[in-house]
Amino acid sequence: MGLDGDHVRIELSDARGERRPLPSGQPDEGGYGLLLVAALATAWGVKDRSVGKTVWATVPTVPLAP
């Protein structure tokens, strides 16, 4: 996790590189995680690691204008 100006970057890594998260309009067997990320983050993505993957998101530290 890191703070960069008016955004914080959150990262979560795991060893399951073959299972990449896909955006969906409905909750999947894992719950509402990506729906919440898509609603709150200004950007998110996936980067490969030597073993597995890291999913990251940038979230504003101040409310965005409606």
Number of C-alpha atoms within 10 A of each C-alpha: 11 10 13 11 8 11 16 15 16 16 14 11 16 12 12 11 16 9 10 15 10 8 13 11 9 10 13 12 6 7 10 13 11 20 15 11 17 16 10 15 18 13 14 16 13 17 12 13 12 7 11 15 19 19 16 19 20 22 21 17 12 8 9 8 4 3
